[in-house]
Amino acid sequence: MVWQRLDRYTDMALLIMRIGIGLMFAVVHGGPKLFDGPERWAKVGTAMQYVGIDFAPTFWGFMAACAEFFGGLLFLLGLFTRPAAVFLFITMFVASAMHLGRGDGWGRSSHAVESMFWFLGFIFASPGKYSLDHLIAQKRRNRSN
């Protein structure tokens, strides 16, 4: 009975998850990578070799940093949530491949793997009613009526 009452808080749960994940990716992961500059981007970009891409590591590192920083911000706001989740999923897929390819084991790889599944889930789930995506969709529906 108590568990069924919590069903009405699904949108709140989506908000809490989006805020937590978005903050962590924007502030803890993406921000430092993005603002450290080209040397860091080149280092991060070498992860692409684990998915068969071994050219332009600086570009790929910059793209990963942007995906984490801007994707995290978008996730936090619930704006373009699904496209942001796609880019973050791809970034975490590459990070997972790198950790597992280096032989880091599941302990060191777990954050990237878990994050990959979080973002995969959000590709299919809506960001909830407490999001800018929902507000924009609601305004579009009202205009068309």
N, C-alpha and C positions, 0 to 999 in steps of 0.2 A: 504494500500500500504506500509506504513512504517513497519507495523507488519510483512508483508511477507518478507521484506528485512532482518529482524532479524533472519529469519529461517536459514540463512547461518552461524549463530554464535552458532548453537546448540552444537558443540564440545567445544566451548569456555565456554558456560554455564555449561556443564558437568564438565569441568576443575575447574571452579570457585566454584561450589558446592562441588566437591571432596576435593579441598584444604581447604575450610572453615570447612567442616564437619570433615575432617581428622585431621586438626590442633586441633580443639576443643576436639575431642575424645582422641587424643594422649597426648596433653599437659594439658588440663583442667580436663579431666575425668580419663583416664587410667593411666597416669604418676603418679599422686599423690597416687592412689590406689596401683599401682604396687610397688612403691618405699617406701611406708609406712611399708610394711612387713606383717608378719603373723597375727599380732593382727588385723590389718585393713582387711586383707583377710577374716579372720573368721567372722568379722562383716558383710562384704559385702556378704559373702556366705550364711548367714542366710536367704537371700531373696529366696533361693531355696525352703524353706518350703512352699511358696505360690504357688508352682507348684507341691507339693507333695513329695519333696525330702528333707529329714531332716538329712542326714548323711554327714560327711566330709565337713563342711562349709568352712574350711580353703582352701581346694582344690578348691571348687567351686568359692570362692572369688578370688583366684589366677587366675583361668581360666577367670573370668569376667574381672579382671584387665588386663590380657594379651590380651583378645579380644579387649578391648577398646584401649589399648596402641598400640599394634602391628597392630591391625585391622585399627586403625586410621592412622598409618604410611603407611600401604599398600594402604589404600584408597587415601591418599595424593599423593602417587606416581603413582597410577593407576596400581598397580601390584597385581595380584591375586585379582582383585577388587570384582568379584562376590563371591568367597569363603569368603573373608573378610566381605562382606555384609551379608552373611549367619550367620557368627558368631556374628556379631554386631546386626543383627536382633534378634537372639535368646537371646542375653544379654539384649536387650531393651524390649523384650517380658517379660522376668523374672522381670526386673525392673518395668515394667508397672503393672504386676500382684502383685508385692509387694506393690507398692503405692496404688493401688486400693483396695487390700486386707487389708491394714492397715486403710482404710477409709480416705486416704489423699484427696480424691476428685479429680476432673478433673484439678483443678488449679495446684496442686502439682504433678499430674501424667502426665501433658501435655507434658513435655519435653521428657520423656521416650516414650510415645505413639507416638508423632510426629517423633521422631528419628526412632522408629520401622518402621513407614511407609516410611521414607526416604530410609532406608536400604532395605526394601522390594522392593521398586521401582528400586533400583540399582541392585538387583538380576536379574531383567528382562532387564534393560537398559545396554547398553555397557558403558564402562568408557569413551568413546570418542576417537578421534584420537590423543589427547594430553595426552597419557598415555603410560606407559611401556607395558601394555598388548597389545595395538595396535602395538607398535614397534616390539614386539616379534612375534606377529601373522604375521606381514608384512614380517619379516625376514624368517619365516617358509614358507610362500607362495613363496618367491623368491627362496628358496632352492629347493622347489619341482618343480619349472618350469625349 
